[in-house]
Amino acid sequence: MAFINMMEKLVEIRLDERIKVTAACNCEQCREDIKCIALNNLPPKYVSTPKGELFSKIDQQMIRQNVLDIDVAVINAMEFVNKNPRH
């Protein structure tokens, strides 16, 4: 059985949405840096998913409660990476 940190998936989704509406760099290095910084500022949310049925097991309430926290972490990470790019 695999363990998956749902925050990784949620941060990636929110990052994709934020990148579309900002002038942030979308290169792979910047994206990875943004995700790492954001995840280091969020609590992990692990789930176990037999047969990879990840999204069928997500509690929709958990997503709604964390969207604001995730957005804040992603935006702060984007600002930091934009000021300090490594590419």
Gaussian input, Z-matrix of N, CA and C with variables (Angstrom, degrees):
# hf/3-21g

backbone

0 1
 N
 C     1     B1
 C     2     B2     1     A1
 N     3     B3     2     A2     1     D1
 C     4     B4     3     A3     2     D2
 C     5     B5     4     A4     3     D3
 N     6     B6     5     A5     4     D4
 C     7     B7     6     A6     5     D5
 C     8     B8     7     A7     6     D6
 N     9     B9     8     A8     7     D7
 C    10    B10     9     A9     8     D8
 C    11    B11    10    A10     9     D9
 N    12    B12    11    A11    10    D10
 C    13    B13    12    A12    11    D11
 C    14    B14    13    A13    12    D12
 N    15    B15    14    A14    13    D13
 C    16    B16    15    A15    14    D14
 C    17    B17    16    A16    15    D15
 N    18    B18    17    A17    16    D16
 C    19    B19    18    A18    17    D17
 C    20    B20    19    A19    18    D18
 N    21    B21    20    A20    19    D19
 C    22    B22    21    A21    20    D20
 C    23    B23    22    A22    21    D21
 N    24    B24    23    A23    22    D22
 C    25    B25    24    A24    23    D23
 C    26    B26    25    A25    24    D24
 N    27    B27    26    A26    25    D25
 C    28    B28    27    A27    26    D26
 C    29    B29    28    A28    27    D27
 N    30    B30    29    A29    28    D28
 C    31    B31    30    A30    29    D29
 C    32    B32    31    A31    30    D30
 N    33    B33    32    A32    31    D31
 C    34    B34    33    A33    32    D32
 C    35    B35    34    A34    33    D33
 N    36    B36    35    A35    34    D34
 C    37    B37    36    A36    35    D35
 C    38    B38    37    A37    36    D36
 N    39    B39    38    A38    37    D37
 C    40    B40    39    A39    38    D38
 C    41    B41    40    A40    39    D39
 N    42    B42    41    A41    40    D40
 C    43    B43    42    A42    41    D41
 C    44    B44    43    A43    42    D42
 N    45    B45    44    A44    43    D43
 C    46    B46    45    A45    44    D44
 C    47    B47    46    A46    45    D45
 N    48    B48    47    A47    46    D46
 C    49    B49    48    A48    47    D47
 C    50    B50    49    A49    48    D48
 N    51    B51    50    A50    49    D49
 C    52    B52    51    A51    50    D50
 C    53    B53    52    A52    51    D51
 N    54    B54    53    A53    52    D52
 C    55    B55    54    A54    53    D53
 C    56    B56    55    A55    54    D54
 N    57    B57    56    A56    55    D55
 C    58    B58    57    A57    56    D56
 C    59    B59    58    A58    57    D57
 N    60    B60    59    A59    58    D58
 C    61    B61    60    A60    59    D59
 C    62    B62    61    A61    60    D60
 N    63    B63    62    A62    61    D61
 C    64    B64    63    A63    62    D62
 C    65    B65    64    A64    63    D63
 N    66    B66    65    A65    64    D64
 C    67    B67    66    A66    65    D65
 C    68    B68    67    A67    66    D66
 N    69    B69    68    A68    67    D67
 C    70    B70    69    A69    68    D68
 C    71    B71    70    A70    69    D69
 N    72    B72    71    A71    70    D70
 C    73    B73    72    A72    71    D71
 C    74    B74    73    A73    72    D72
 N    75    B75    74    A74    73    D73
 C    76    B76    75    A75    74    D74
 C    77    B77    76    A76    75    D75
 N    78    B78    77    A77    76    D76
 C    79    B79    78    A78    77    D77
 C    80    B80    79    A79    78    D78
 N    81    B81    80    A80    79    D79
 C    82    B82    81    A81    80    D80
 C    83    B83    82    A82    81    D81
 N    84    B84    83    A83    82    D82
 C    85    B85    84    A84    83    D83
 C    86    B86    85    A85    84    D84
 N    87    B87    86    A86    85    D85
 C    88    B88    87    A87    86    D86
 C    89    B89    88    A88    87    D87
 N    90    B90    89    A89    88    D88
 C    91    B91    90    A90    89    D89
 C    92    B92    91    A91    90    D90
 N    93    B93    92    A92    91    D91
 C    94    B94    93    A93    92    D92
 C    95    B95    94    A94    93    D93
 N    96    B96    95    A95    94    D94
 C    97    B97    96    A96    95    D95
 C    98    B98    97    A97    96    D96
 N    99    B99    98    A98    97    D97
 C   100   B100    99    A99    98    D98
 C   101   B101   100   A100    99    D99
 N   102   B102   101   A101   100   D100
 C   103   B103   102   A102   101   D101
 C   104   B104   103   A103   102   D102
 N   105   B105   104   A104   103   D103
 C   106   B106   105   A105   104   D104
 C   107   B107   106   A106   105   D105
 N   108   B108   107   A107   106   D106
 C   109   B109   108   A108   107   D107
 C   110   B110   109   A109   108   D108
 N   111   B111   110   A110   109   D109
 C   112   B112   111   A111   110   D110
 C   113   B113   112   A112   111   D111
 N   114   B114   113   A113   112   D112
 C   115   B115   114   A114   113   D113
 C   116   B116   115   A115   114   D114
 N   117   B117   116   A116   115   D115
 C   118   B118   117   A117   116   D116
 C   119   B119   118   A118   117   D117
 N   120   B120   119   A119   118   D118
 C   121   B121   120   A120   119   D119
 C   122   B122   121   A121   120   D120
 N   123   B123   122   A122   121   D121
 C   124   B124   123   A123   122   D122
 C   125   B125   124   A124   123   D123
 N   126   B126   125   A125   124   D124
 C   127   B127   126   A126   125   D125
 C   128   B128   127   A127   126   D126
 N   129   B129   128   A128   127   D127
 C   130   B130   129   A129   128   D128
 C   131   B131   130   A130   129   D129
 N   132   B132   131   A131   130   D130
 C   133   B133   132   A132   131   D131
 C   134   B134   133   A133   132   D132
 N   135   B135   134   A134   133   D133
 C   136   B136   135   A135   134   D134
 C   137   B137   136   A136   135   D135
 N   138   B138   137   A137   136   D136
 C   139   B139   138   A138   137   D137
 C   140   B140   139   A139   138   D138
 N   141   B141   140   A140   139   D139
 C   142   B142   141   A141   140   D140
 C   143   B143   142   A142   141   D141
 N   144   B144   143   A143   142   D142
 C   145   B145   144   A144   143   D143
 C   146   B146   145   A145   144   D144
 N   147   B147   146   A146   145   D145
 C   148   B148   147   A147   146   D146
 C   149   B149   148   A148   147   D147
 N   150   B150   149   A149   148   D148
 C   151   B151   150   A150   149   D149
 C   152   B152   151   A151   150   D150
 N   153   B153   152   A152   151   D151
 C   154   B154   153   A153   152   D152
 C   155   B155   154   A154   153   D153
 N   156   B156   155   A155   154   D154
 C   157   B157   156   A156   155   D155
 C   158   B158   157   A157   156   D156
 N   159   B159   158   A158   157   D157
 C   160   B160   159   A159   158   D158
 C   161   B161   160   A160   159   D159
 N   162   B162   161   A161   160   D160
 C   163   B163   162   A162   161   D161
 C   164   B164   163   A163   162   D162
 N   165   B165   164   A164   163   D163
 C   166   B166   165   A165   164   D164
 C   167   B167   166   A166   165   D165
 N   168   B168   167   A167   166   D166
 C   169   B169   168   A168   167   D167
 C   170   B170   169   A169   168   D168
 N   171   B171   170   A170   169   D169
 C   172   B172   171   A171   170   D170
 C   173   B173   172   A172   171   D171
 N   174   B174   173   A173   172   D172
 C   175   B175   174   A174   173   D173
 C   176   B176   175   A175   174   D174
 N   177   B177   176   A176   175   D175
 C   178   B178   177   A177   176   D176
 C   179   B179   178   A178   177   D177
 N   180   B180   179   A179   178   D178
 C   181   B181   180   A180   179   D179
 C   182   B182   181   A181   180   D180
 N   183   B183   182   A182   181   D181
 C   184   B184   183   A183   182   D182
 C   185   B185   184   A184   183   D183
 N   186   B186   185   A185   184   D184
 C   187   B187   186   A186   185   D185
 C   188   B188   187   A187   186   D186
 N   189   B189   188   A188   187   D187
 C   190   B190   189   A189   188   D188
 C   191   B191   190   A190   189   D189
 N   192   B192   191   A191   190   D190
 C   193   B193   192   A192   191   D191
 C   194   B194   193   A193   192   D192
 N   195   B195   194   A194   193   D193
 C   196   B196   195   A195   194   D194
 C   197   B197   196   A196   195   D195
 N   198   B198   197   A197   196   D196
 C   199   B199   198   A198   197   D197
 C   200   B200   199   A199   198   D198
 N   201   B201   200   A200   199   D199
 C   202   B202   201   A201   200   D200
 C   203   B203   202   A202   201   D201
 N   204   B204   203   A203   202   D202
 C   205   B205   204   A204   203   D203
 C   206   B206   205   A205   204   D204
 N   207   B207   206   A206   205   D205
 C   208   B208   207   A207   206   D206
 C   209   B209   208   A208   207   D207
 N   210   B210   209   A209   208   D208
 C   211   B211   210   A210   209   D209
 C   212   B212   211   A211   210   D210
 N   213   B213   212   A212   211   D211
 C   214   B214   213   A213   212   D212
 C   215   B215   214   A214   213   D213
 N   216   B216   215   A215   214   D214
 C   217   B217   216   A216   215   D215
 C   218   B218   217   A217   216   D216
 N   219   B219   218   A218   217   D217
 C   220   B220   219   A219   218   D218
 C   221   B221   220   A220   219   D219
 N   222   B222   221   A221   220   D220
 C   223   B223   222   A222   221   D221
 C   224   B224   223   A223   222   D222
 N   225   B225   224   A224   223   D223
 C   226   B226   225   A225   224   D224
 C   227   B227   226   A226   225   D225
 N   228   B228   227   A227   226   D226
 C   229   B229   228   A228   227   D227
 C   230   B230   229   A229   228   D228
 N   231   B231   230   A230   229   D229
 C   232   B232   231   A231   230   D230
 C   233   B233   232   A232   231   D231
 N   234   B234   233   A233   232   D232
 C   235   B235   234   A234   233   D233
 C   236   B236   235   A235   234   D234
 N   237   B237   236   A236   235   D235
 C   238   B238   237   A237   236   D236
 C   239   B239   238   A238   237   D237
 N   240   B240   239   A239   238   D238
 C   241   B241   240   A240   239   D239
 C   242   B242   241   A241   240   D240
 N   243   B243   242   A242   241   D241
 C   244   B244   243   A243   242   D242
 C   245   B245   244   A244   243   D243
 N   246   B246   245   A245   244   D244
 C   247   B247   246   A246   245   D245
 C   248   B248   247   A247   246   D246
 N   249   B249   248   A248   247   D247
 C   250   B250   249   A249   248   D248
 C   251   B251   250   A250   249   D249
 N   252   B252   251   A251   250   D250
 C   253   B253   252   A252   251   D251
 C   254   B254   253   A253   252   D252
 N   255   B255   254   A254   253   D253
 C   256   B256   255   A255   254   D254
 C   257   B257   256   A256   255   D255
 N   258   B258   257   A257   256   D256
 C   259   B259   258   A258   257   D257
 C   260   B260   259   A259   258   D258

   B1=1.4466
   B2=1.5321
   B3=1.3039
   B4=1.4560
   B5=1.5218
   B6=1.3132
   B7=1.4538
   B8=1.5198
   B9=1.3103
   B10=1.4599
   B11=1.5195
   B12=1.3325
   B13=1.4523
   B14=1.5291
   B15=1.3184
   B16=1.4659
   B17=1.5215
   B18=1.3148
   B19=1.4616
   B20=1.5175
   B21=1.3267
   B22=1.4692
   B23=1.5180
   B24=1.3218
   B25=1.4730
   B26=1.5202
   B27=1.3364
   B28=1.4592
   B29=1.5254
   B30=1.3251
   B31=1.4737
   B32=1.5217
   B33=1.3039
   B34=1.4642
   B35=1.5300
   B36=1.3191
   B37=1.4713
   B38=1.5195
   B39=1.3301
   B40=1.4626
   B41=1.5324
   B42=1.3241
   B43=1.4577
   B44=1.5240
   B45=1.3145
   B46=1.4696
   B47=1.5277
   B48=1.3297
   B49=1.4633
   B50=1.5278
   B51=1.3218
   B52=1.4635
   B53=1.5285
   B54=1.3143
   B55=1.4750
   B56=1.5328
   B57=1.3282
   B58=1.4598
   B59=1.5262
   B60=1.3231
   B61=1.4635
   B62=1.5306
   B63=1.3259
   B64=1.4670
   B65=1.5236
   B66=1.3095
   B67=1.4624
   B68=1.5244
   B69=1.3206
   B70=1.4643
   B71=1.5274
   B72=1.3181
   B73=1.4587
   B74=1.5213
   B75=1.3143
   B76=1.4582
   B77=1.5297
   B78=1.3359
   B79=1.4603
   B80=1.5368
   B81=1.3056
   B82=1.4673
   B83=1.5324
   B84=1.3199
   B85=1.4730
   B86=1.5286
   B87=1.3311
   B88=1.4625
   B89=1.5220
   B90=1.3286
   B91=1.4733
   B92=1.5227
   B93=1.3193
   B94=1.4648
   B95=1.5261
   B96=1.3251
   B97=1.4580
   B98=1.5318
   B99=1.3118
   B100=1.4643
   B101=1.5236
   B102=1.3326
   B103=1.4685
   B104=1.5261
   B105=1.3177
   B106=1.4717
   B107=1.5237
   B108=1.3175
   B109=1.4625
   B110=1.5252
   B111=1.3237
   B112=1.4665
   B113=1.5280
   B114=1.3279
   B115=1.4705
   B116=1.5208
   B117=1.3174
   B118=1.4620
   B119=1.5243
   B120=1.3313
   B121=1.4585
   B122=1.5245
   B123=1.3157
   B124=1.4699
   B125=1.5263
   B126=1.3230
   B127=1.4715
   B128=1.5299
   B129=1.3185
   B130=1.4641
   B131=1.5227
   B132=1.3171
   B133=1.4691
   B134=1.5247
   B135=1.3211
   B136=1.4609
   B137=1.5181
   B138=1.3187
   B139=1.4665
   B140=1.5157
   B141=1.3107
   B142=1.4669
   B143=1.5171
   B144=1.3100
   B145=1.4613
   B146=1.5154
   B147=1.3010
   B148=1.4580
   B149=1.5249
   B150=1.3160
   B151=1.4674
   B152=1.5229
   B153=1.3312
   B154=1.4628
   B155=1.5089
   B156=1.3126
   B157=1.4648
   B158=1.5164
   B159=1.3151
   B160=1.4508
   B161=1.5260
   B162=1.3158
   B163=1.4490
   B164=1.5204
   B165=1.3092
   B166=1.4579
   B167=1.5168
   B168=1.3231
   B169=1.4518
   B170=1.5254
   B171=1.3253
   B172=1.4587
   B173=1.5172
   B174=1.3023
   B175=1.4566
   B176=1.5245
   B177=1.3290
   B178=1.4629
   B179=1.5275
   B180=1.3108
   B181=1.4647
   B182=1.5258
   B183=1.3247
   B184=1.4568
   B185=1.5284
   B186=1.3013
   B187=1.4603
   B188=1.5273
   B189=1.3239
   B190=1.4689
   B191=1.5261
   B192=1.3085
   B193=1.4561
   B194=1.5192
   B195=1.2965
   B196=1.4596
   B197=1.5220
   B198=1.3211
   B199=1.4653
   B200=1.5286
   B201=1.3107
   B202=1.4602
   B203=1.5228
   B204=1.3198
   B205=1.4643
   B206=1.5270
   B207=1.3088
   B208=1.4655
   B209=1.5254
   B210=1.3310
   B211=1.4647
   B212=1.5215
   B213=1.3261
   B214=1.4636
   B215=1.5268
   B216=1.3205
   B217=1.4616
   B218=1.5319
   B219=1.3205
   B220=1.4714
   B221=1.5247
   B222=1.3208
   B223=1.4646
   B224=1.5237
   B225=1.3284
   B226=1.4685
   B227=1.5264
   B228=1.3138
   B229=1.4682
   B230=1.5235
   B231=1.3269
   B232=1.4619
   B233=1.5251
   B234=1.3146
   B235=1.4619
   B236=1.5314
   B237=1.3311
   B238=1.4568
   B239=1.5239
   B240=1.3235
   B241=1.4721
   B242=1.5253
   B243=1.3283
   B244=1.4637
   B245=1.5306
   B246=1.3199
   B247=1.4606
   B248=1.5181
   B249=1.3468
   B250=1.4644
   B251=1.5278
   B252=1.3206
   B253=1.4742
   B254=1.5379
   B255=1.3411
   B256=1.4726
   B257=1.5258
   B258=1.3194
   B259=1.4628
   B260=1.4978
   A1=108.52
   A2=116.51
   A3=122.12
   A4=110.95
   A5=116.01
   A6=121.80
   A7=107.56
   A8=115.37
   A9=120.69
   A10=108.79
   A11=116.46
   A12=121.17
   A13=107.16
   A14=116.36
   A15=121.25
   A16=111.77
   A17=117.43
   A18=119.62
   A19=110.71
   A20=117.84
   A21=120.03
   A22=110.78
   A23=115.58
   A24=119.86
   A25=110.98
   A26=116.31
   A27=120.19
   A28=111.26
   A29=117.60
   A30=120.68
   A31=109.74
   A32=117.48
   A33=120.12
   A34=111.53
   A35=117.02
   A36=121.33
   A37=110.61
   A38=116.36
   A39=120.35
   A40=110.55
   A41=117.68
   A42=120.93
   A43=110.38
   A44=117.12
   A45=120.49
   A46=110.68
   A47=116.56
   A48=120.22
   A49=111.20
   A50=117.66
   A51=121.87
   A52=111.62
   A53=117.41
   A54=121.65
   A55=110.10
   A56=116.78
   A57=120.97
   A58=112.62
   A59=117.70
   A60=120.48
   A61=113.05
   A62=117.30
   A63=120.16
   A64=109.38
   A65=114.16
   A66=119.92
   A67=110.56
   A68=116.91
   A69=120.72
   A70=110.50
   A71=114.89
   A72=120.34
   A73=109.48
   A74=116.28
   A75=121.81
   A76=111.47
   A77=117.64
   A78=118.90
   A79=109.17
   A80=116.08
   A81=120.93
   A82=112.05
   A83=117.77
   A84=120.74
   A85=111.07
   A86=117.30
   A87=120.83
   A88=111.25
   A89=116.54
   A90=119.60
   A91=111.02
   A92=117.34
   A93=120.99
   A94=111.03
   A95=116.88
   A96=120.37
   A97=110.78
   A98=116.93
   A99=121.20
   A100=110.39
   A101=116.54
   A102=119.55
   A103=110.99
   A104=117.53
   A105=120.42
   A106=111.48
   A107=116.61
   A108=120.07
   A109=110.27
   A110=116.92
   A111=120.24
   A112=111.10
   A113=116.90
   A114=120.14
   A115=112.25
   A116=117.44
   A117=119.90
   A118=112.36
   A119=116.64
   A120=120.97
   A121=113.23
   A122=116.37
   A123=121.37
   A124=109.73
   A125=116.77
   A126=118.44
   A127=109.72
   A128=117.82
   A129=119.48
   A130=110.68
   A131=116.14
   A132=122.99
   A133=107.29
   A134=115.68
   A135=119.91
   A136=111.58
   A137=114.08
   A138=122.04
   A139=107.31
   A140=115.43
   A141=119.58
   A142=106.37
   A143=115.18
   A144=119.19
   A145=111.23
   A146=117.44
   A147=117.67
   A148=109.66
   A149=115.24
   A150=123.55
   A151=113.12
   A152=117.22
   A153=120.99
   A154=115.96
   A155=119.80
   A156=121.25
   A157=109.96
   A158=114.67
   A159=121.44
   A160=113.51
   A161=117.05
   A162=119.14
   A163=113.74
   A164=118.82
   A165=119.71
   A166=111.24
   A167=117.64
   A168=121.89
   A169=113.49
   A170=117.31
   A171=120.41
   A172=109.54
   A173=115.94
   A174=122.01
   A175=107.90
   A176=117.16
   A177=121.51
   A178=112.03
   A179=118.32
   A180=120.66
   A181=110.53
   A182=117.13
   A183=121.50
   A184=110.26
   A185=117.31
   A186=120.91
   A187=110.31
   A188=117.61
   A189=120.63
   A190=111.50
   A191=118.30
   A192=121.26
   A193=111.85
   A194=117.73
   A195=120.99
   A196=114.69
   A197=118.57
   A198=120.33
   A199=110.85
   A200=117.94
   A201=119.91
   A202=110.87
   A203=118.01
   A204=121.03
   A205=111.12
   A206=116.27
   A207=120.75
   A208=110.22
   A209=116.98
   A210=120.44
   A211=111.06
   A212=117.32
   A213=120.90
   A214=110.01
   A215=117.60
   A216=121.37
   A217=111.20
   A218=117.06
   A219=121.31
   A220=110.46
   A221=117.60
   A222=120.90
   A223=110.65
   A224=116.87
   A225=119.79
   A226=111.10
   A227=117.03
   A228=121.12
   A229=110.63
   A230=117.17
   A231=120.58
   A232=110.67
   A233=116.74
   A234=120.30
   A235=110.78
   A236=116.52
   A237=120.17
   A238=111.31
   A239=116.72
   A240=120.89
   A241=110.56
   A242=117.49
   A243=119.66
   A244=111.57
   A245=116.70
   A246=121.18
   A247=112.72
   A248=116.66
   A249=121.90
   A250=111.69
   A251=118.19
   A252=119.53
   A253=111.80
   A254=114.80
   A255=119.25
   A256=112.17
   A257=118.18
   A258=120.00
   A259=111.64
   D1=134.14
   D2=-179.03
   D3=-94.06
   D4=147.40
   D5=173.62
   D6=-108.00
   D7=134.82
   D8=-177.15
   D9=-129.01
   D10=133.29
   D11=175.04
   D12=-84.47
   D13=106.89
   D14=-177.76
   D15=-61.61
   D16=-27.43
   D17=178.75
   D18=-58.96
   D19=-34.49
   D20=178.53
   D21=-59.47
   D22=-46.16
   D23=-179.44
   D24=-66.29
   D25=-42.85
   D26=-177.92
   D27=-67.98
   D28=-39.57
   D29=177.09
   D30=-63.24
   D31=-42.49
   D32=179.55
   D33=-62.05
   D34=-42.26
   D35=178.60
   D36=-62.15
   D37=-48.23
   D38=-178.12
   D39=-67.54
   D40=-36.31
   D41=177.20
   D42=-62.47
   D43=-44.73
   D44=178.02
   D45=-57.23
   D46=-41.57
   D47=-179.51
   D48=-68.89
   D49=-39.70
   D50=-178.60
   D51=-71.16
   D52=-38.70
   D53=-179.80
   D54=-59.23
   D55=-36.06
   D56=-178.00
   D57=-64.19
   D58=-28.61
   D59=-173.76
   D60=-110.53
   D61=10.47
   D62=178.36
   D63=-129.01
   D64=174.33
   D65=177.97
   D66=-97.17
   D67=20.32
   D68=-178.27
   D69=-67.13
   D70=148.43
   D71=177.24
   D72=-66.17
   D73=138.61
   D74=-177.57
   D75=-111.21
   D76=17.82
   D77=179.03
   D78=-70.93
   D79=160.82
   D80=-175.88
   D81=-61.15
   D82=-40.12
   D83=179.95
   D84=-62.14
   D85=-47.17
   D86=-179.57
   D87=-65.79
   D88=-41.24
   D89=178.28
   D90=-60.12
   D91=-44.85
   D92=-179.80
   D93=-65.57
   D94=-40.49
   D95=177.94
   D96=-63.28
   D97=-44.58
   D98=179.10
   D99=-60.82
   D100=-46.14
   D101=-179.71
   D102=-61.78
   D103=-43.82
   D104=-178.92
   D105=-63.13
   D106=-45.39
   D107=-179.36
   D108=-64.19
   D109=-45.57
   D110=179.41
   D111=-61.46
   D112=-45.09
   D113=-178.56
   D114=-65.66
   D115=-32.68
   D116=177.43
   D117=-68.59
   D118=-14.76
   D119=179.24
   D120=-107.32
   D121=10.45
   D122=179.27
   D123=-126.20
   D124=149.51
   D125=176.43
   D126=-73.93
   D127=143.51
   D128=177.46
   D129=-70.55
   D130=150.21
   D131=176.22
   D132=-130.53
   D133=90.60
   D134=-175.86
   D135=-87.14
   D136=142.82
   D137=173.09
   D138=-134.72
   D139=154.94
   D140=172.47
   D141=-110.50
   D142=137.42
   D143=-174.01
   D144=-135.35
   D145=98.51
   D146=173.30
   D147=-66.09
   D148=138.37
   D149=177.66
   D150=62.32
   D151=22.35
   D152=174.31
   D153=66.68
   D154=23.60
   D155=-179.79
   D156=-84.66
   D157=63.46
   D158=-171.38
   D159=-65.07
   D160=-59.20
   D161=-172.01
   D162=-72.85
   D163=-17.88
   D164=176.39
   D165=-73.04
   D166=-16.75
   D167=-178.11
   D168=-101.87
   D169=-0.12
   D170=-178.19
   D171=-76.50
   D172=132.07
   D173=175.11
   D174=-80.75
   D175=116.11
   D176=-176.81
   D177=-60.28
   D178=-31.62
   D179=177.99
   D180=-63.73
   D181=-40.45
   D182=178.91
   D183=-59.96
   D184=-40.37
   D185=-179.55
   D186=-64.79
   D187=-48.12
   D188=-178.59
   D189=-60.94
   D190=-40.21
   D191=-178.26
   D192=-69.32
   D193=-29.06
   D194=-174.63
   D195=-97.91
   D196=-8.55
   D197=-175.53
   D198=-59.48
   D199=-44.15
   D200=-179.42
   D201=-64.19
   D202=-45.42
   D203=178.31
   D204=-61.28
   D205=-40.57
   D206=179.20
   D207=-65.97
   D208=-44.48
   D209=179.15
   D210=-59.87
   D211=-44.21
   D212=179.78
   D213=-61.83
   D214=-45.56
   D215=-179.84
   D216=-63.37
   D217=-41.89
   D218=-179.88
   D219=-67.11
   D220=-45.16
   D221=-179.37
   D222=-63.26
   D223=-44.53
   D224=178.13
   D225=-62.27
   D226=-40.91
   D227=178.74
   D228=-66.01
   D229=-40.33
   D230=178.41
   D231=-62.13
   D232=-43.02
   D233=179.47
   D234=-62.88
   D235=-42.65
   D236=179.87
   D237=-63.79
   D238=-46.54
   D239=-178.37
   D240=-67.39
   D241=-37.86
   D242=178.01
   D243=-61.78
   D244=-34.98
   D245=178.65
   D246=-80.48
   D247=-22.20
   D248=-175.84
   D249=-134.72
   D250=57.25
   D251=-177.76
   D252=-66.95
   D253=146.71
   D254=178.42
   D255=-106.51
   D256=3.35
   D257=179.95
   D258=-88.68

